[in-house]
Amino acid sequence: MSRPSDLRSLARAAGPQDEARLQAPSGEICWRSAIDATILGGRREELAGKSVLIGVSSQYAAALAMLELDGVAARMVITPPDFSAERLASAISQADVDVIVCDEATKDFGAETSRIFVSEPSSDPEPRCQQIATEWVLPTSGTTGAPKLVAHRLDGLLGAVRPRAVGEPAPIWGTFYDIRRYGGMQIFLRAATSGATLLLTDAEEPLANHVARMAEAGITHLSGTPSHWRRLLMSPVAAWIAPAYVRLSGEIADRAILDSLAAFYPQAKIVHAYASTEAGVGFEVTDGREGFPAAYLGGLGGVEMRIVDGSLCIKSPRTADRYVGRDDLRLADEEGFVDTDDLVERIGDRLFFKGRRAGTINVGGLKVHPEEVEQVINLHEAVRMSLVKARRNPITGDLIVAQVMLKEDEASPERKRAVRDEILQACRARLERHKAPVSIDFVPSLAMSAGGKLLRGRA
């Protein structure tokens, strides 16, 4: 028997239990009802074969829209809620969007495009049109200016998702990600195709409220970036939950955060995954160590990897097909490898991430990867998290400076001086001289992007 090809059919085939739900601050529905529901007020067939931008404000509505439109629309353009009108207009133009599915009459999409407004989910008596293969389009993370749009197939997005075994209890998933970004999309698809409860949040929901809902639901599986996890561990609400499975992705998972999670959630299986919007899910690391085994370069589950000029390159059936509306950009080389722009270094039988090529800082003609310095700073027992930046210098071009958050909220000036000296000593001992920070500022918080990553830039 062939596998169902659209998300709705896959969700139905998963046999969700009656108690398995999609839950968010803005709404809640059991999967059984969601599969057969409509939020398009009888206008779904108007979208058949069209390029549709999903521009709703909540994750809950976005999830229901994706469930309803896969197999109907020719293309779904899934944009995060923080996109400006300028970036939305660019996406609409690049993807030849015919219709916007939205929930705010006054939202500025930067273009005069037809709109269909969503409604509360209701039973859907209308027959479906003939199923087609829908192209899933996501913007790359971290882009500035005009977004680059990446086209995926559903089977590629699901390539790393393991079906739930017969008799295996369905997990209760939570995520700090937004499902309209690649990392969150992976969790949404895992839940939808395994009959699992999924708890979502919204940007305005306080962390304590989100964690309280997860505690009440008995969360078993939880995902986020390392910055998400550091933010959670800073709060007393971290003790409200006891996940059996902890997943990190989106940023480098250094030893400090892996050790902190292992100590705080000793019962949990801790996994860090490597993925990008273009390359898809590359691999998972389950041994509790940073980096990944060099043996992975020999091939892993249909994924081929190689290092070219220090950068990790991936070829995989999970890789995106192309950039949409940008014939001038090539996603992969002639052999099908995607250059991830993530730099790695081999030490013994293991490869370690050094940072993004685009984020390299030039100090007197010498290269510094800020993440490499942060990993050393974060190892200090008093440090919760850190952010390394460049400060302009007329002689060397740039100097390295660091902002550091301490675990102690009210550390004394004497304690801060001692910690500063110890951090500098560790950096000088473990790093080349030009990589050591020239100054360290202690800060109460560090800014995160809407995608859960540290906001980088110049000091």
N, C-alpha and C positions, 0 to 999 in steps of 0.2 A: 504493500500500500504506500502510495506516495505521501510525503509529508505536506500538510497544508501550507500554503505559501503566504497567506496574509496574517497579520497580527491577531485579528479577531478570531480566526480559525485556530491558530496556535493556542490562544488563550483558552478557547473552548476545549480543545483536545487535552489540555493540561488537567482538566477535571477539577477546577477549583472547589474547595470545600465551601459550605454555606457561610462559614465564619471568616473566610479569607476576604479581605477588604482593601480598598484603596481609600486612604484616609489623609486628610489635609485640613488646615484651619478653615478653608473655604468650603469644604464639603466632604462627604463620606458616602461610599457606595460599595456594596459587595460585588466581587468580580462577576458573579453569575448575572447580576442585573446590568453591570457595565457592558458586558459583552453584547447584550441585546438592546442597549439603550441608544438613544439619539440625543444630541444636544444642538442639532441644527434645524429644529423646527420644521421638518418636512422638506428642507431644501438641499438635502445631501446630493440628490441626483443632478442638481445644477453644477456640482463640482466634479462630476465624472469626467475623467480625462484632462482635467485642468491643472495648472500650476497654482498651488494654494499656499499662502503664507499663514502660518498659525501665529497669531499675534495677540493671544489672550494674556491677561495679567497674572493668572494663577497657574501653578503647576497642576492643580486638580483638573481644571478645564483643558489644559494642554494635553494631559494624559488621555482624557476622554476623546478629544479631537483626533489624536493620533490613532487611537483604537478604532474610531469610526471611519477615518479617511484612508487608512492603508488598504490598498486593493481597489480603491475608488478613484482617488486623485492620481494624476500622472506623476505629480511631484508635490511633496510636502516640504516647505521651507520653514525650518523650526528655529526661531530666533529667540535669544534670551531677553528677559524683560528690561534689561538696562540699556538696550540699544537706543541710540539717539535717533531722531527723525532723519538726520542725514544718512546714518548707516542703514536704517530701514529702507530709505529710498534707493540706496545703492543696491541692497539685496533684492528689492523688488525689480529693479532694472536688469540686474545680472541674470536673475532666475526667470525672467519673463512672467512674472506673477500675474494671474488673471483675477484672482479673488483673494481678499483678506478675511480670515475668520478671526473675529475679535469680540470683545465684551465691553468696550468703552467707546461711546459715540464721539467723545471729544479727543481721543488719542490722535496725535499727529504722526502719521506714517510717512510724511514727506512726499507723498505721491497721491494723485487722484485715482484711486483704484477701487473697484467695486468691493463692497463689504457685506458679509453675512454675520449676524450677531448670534452668539450662542445663547442657549436657554438652559434651565435646569434639566438634568437628564430625565427622560421619560421613555416609556415602552415604545418600541419601534416596530409598527406593524408593516411598514413598507418593505417590499422585496428589494434585494440588492441588485444593482446593475451587474453586468458581467465583470468578473474580477480581472484586474490588470496589475502588472508589476509596478508598484509605486517607487519612485526615487525619493530617498530620504536625504535632505540637504541640510547640513549643519555648518555654521561659520566656524572657522578655526579660532582657537582660544588665543587670547593675548594680542590679537591684531589691533592695529591703530589705523585710522583713516578708513578707506573703503574696505569692507570685510572681504576675505577670501572665503568662498562658499565651496564646500566639499560634498560631493555626491556619493552616497552609499546605497547599497542594496540591503534589504532586510536580512537576507541570509548571511551577508558579511558582518552586519552588526551583531548577529546572533552566533557568530562563529566560535566565540569563546565561552558560550553559555552551555553548561552541562545540564541535560534534562534531569529532572528529579526521578530517582529510581522508584520502582514500585515498592510501596510500603514505607518509603522514606518520608518522615514528617515534613510538611511544608514549613520553610523558615518564616520568620516575621522580620521583614527587612525595614531598615531605616536608612536614610542617607542625608548628609549635610549638603550634598550637591543639589543643584537645580537640574531637573531631568531634561531641560532644553540645552544642556551642554553634554559633551560626549561622555564624561565620567558618570553623570547622573542618568543619561540615557541607557547606559549599560545596566544599571540597577533596575530601572523601570522595566526593561525588557526581560531581565531575569525573573522579576516578580510576576509579570504578566504571563510568561510562558511556563511558569512552574506552579501556578495556583497559590501564590504566596501573598500574605498581607504585606502592603507597602505603606509606610508612613512618610509623608512629604511635609515640607515646611514652606513658608513664604518669607520673603525678605524682611517683612516687618514683625515677624513673630519672635518674641524674646527667646533666648536659648533655654531658659528655665522652663518655659511653656512647652517647647518642643521636646525637651528631655522628659518632662512629666508625662506627656502623651506616650512617649516611647516606653517609659516605665510601666504605665498602666496597661499597655498592649503586650508587655512581656517580650520586648525586642530581643531577637536572637542574633541577627546579622546587621552590622552597621558599617557604612562606608563614608569616606571623606578624604580630603587632602591632609597631609601632615599638619598644615596650619589649622585646619578645622579641629584636628585631634588635640593640638596644643591648646587651642582656645577652650575646648571642653575640659581638659585636665586642669586648667587654671581655675575652674569653677567648682564649688562644692557639689553641684548637681551631678557631676561625673559619677558620684557614688550611688546615684539613684538607679542606675542600670548595670546589668552584668551580661553583656553580650558574649555569646559563645564563639562568634566569628567577627574579627576586626579586619577591615580592609582599608588600605591606603593607596592612593594613586594621585597623579597630577603634579606632584613635586617630588624632589629627592627625599626618600625615606632614610634619614641618617640614623646612626646608632643611638643617639640620644632619645629620639622619639620612639624607636622600636623598644629600647630598654624600658622607657617610662610606661609604655602601654603594657608590656609584659609584666611589670611590677604591679600596675594598678588593676589589670584584668588578668590575673594569673590563670584563670580557667579558659581563656579565649585562645583560639587559633588565630595567629596574626599573619596576615598576608599582605604583601605590597605588590602591586601590579604595575607593569609598564604599558602605557597606551598613549596614543595621540590621535587627534581627529583624522589626520591623513593616513597614518599607518595602521590604525585599529589597535586592538589589544595584541600586544606582542607576547608577553609572558607573565607568569606569576612567580613570586619567590615566597617560599613557605618555611624556610629554615631559621627565621628570626634574625638573619644577618643582613646588613646593608649590602648594596650591589647585587650581583647575580653570578652564578657559576659560569666560568669560561666554557664549560661543556655545552651550554645553551647555543653557542655559535655553531655547533654541529647540526643544528636543526631541532625543532621542538614543536610537535603537534602540527606539522604542515607549515610552520613559520621558519623562514630562513633569515639568518642575520650575518652581517659582516661589519667590520670596522674599516672605514675609509677616511684617511687623514684625521684619525681620532674620533670621527663621528659615527654613531650607530646607524646602520642602514638596515631596513626591514623589507622583506618580500613575503607576502602572506595573502591567503584568500580572504582575509578580513580587511585588507587594504581598501581604501576608497577608490572609486573608479576614476575620478577626474575633478578638476576645478570647474565649477559652473560659470559660464559667461566669461571665461578668461582663457581664450585660445592661446594667449601669449605665455601662459604658465604651464609647466609640465609637473605633474604630481610625482611621477616615478621616472627612473632612467630606462634605457633600452631593455634592460634585463628585468624590469619590474620592481626594482628596489627603491624604496622611499628613503631619502636622507632626512633623518629626524631632527638634525641640528643639535642633538644632545651628545656632548662630548664625554667619552669614557676613557678610563685608564686601567690597564691590566696590571695587577699585582699578584703574582703567583697564579693560583688556579681560579682567580676571581676578577671580575670587572667591576669598577666603581664609577659612578657618575660624578663628573666634575662640574657640570653646569651647561648652560645653553651657549652655543657659539655666539649668538647675537648679544648675549649679556656680558661678554668678556670686557674687562676693564684694562686699559693700557696705562701702565705705570713705567714711565721712562723707557718705552719700547718693549717692556716685558708684560706678558699676559697674566691676568689674575681672574679667576672664576669666583665670583662672590659666594656661591654656594659652598665652595671648597673651604673658604674661611669660616663661614657660618657653621659648618659641621664641627670644626675645632672649638669654636666658642660655645656651641650648644652642649658640648661634653662636660662643661663645668657644672658641678652639682647645684650651684645656685641659680643657673640660667634656665628660664623657661623657653625663650626663643630669641632669635637675633636676626638682624637685617644688615647686610653689608652693602655699602654704596661707594660711588666715586665722588670725590670732591676735587674740583678743578684746581690745578697748581701751575703757575706760569713756568716752572722749571721742568717738572717731571711729566706734565700733561695732566695726570690724575694722581690722587692719593687715596688710600683706602681708609674709610671710616666705618664705624659700626654703631648701630643702635641696639641696645640690649634690654630685654625685659627680664626682671628677676622673679624668682618664685616668691620671694618675701615682699609683701606689699609695702611694708614700712621699714625697709633696711636703713640702718643708721649711716650717716656719712662715713664713719670709720669702716663699717662693713663694706660699703660701696667702694671705697678706696682699695681695700684689701682684695675684693673680687676683681676690680679693674686690673690691678697689678698681676693677679694670678692668671687672668685671661691673656694679658699681653705676654706673660712669660710662656704660657702654653703655645700661643701662636708663634712666638719666636723659636720655640724648640721644635715645633712640628712642621712649620712652613718656611719657605724661602723668605729672605729678609724683606723683599719688596711686597710680599703678600700680607705682612702683619699690619694691623690697623695702626694709624698714627693717633687716633683718638677713639674713645668709647664713651658714648652718651647713654645713660640709663633713662628709659622711657616707660611710661605707664601702659602703653599699648602700641601695637604696630598695625598699620592699615592693611586690610585685605581686600582683594578684588571681589566682585560679585561671584566669581568662580571659585572663591576659597583659596586663592593663592596670595602670597605676600606681594604687595604693590612695590615694584622696584622702580628705580629712577636715580637721579643724581641728588646728592646732598646739597 
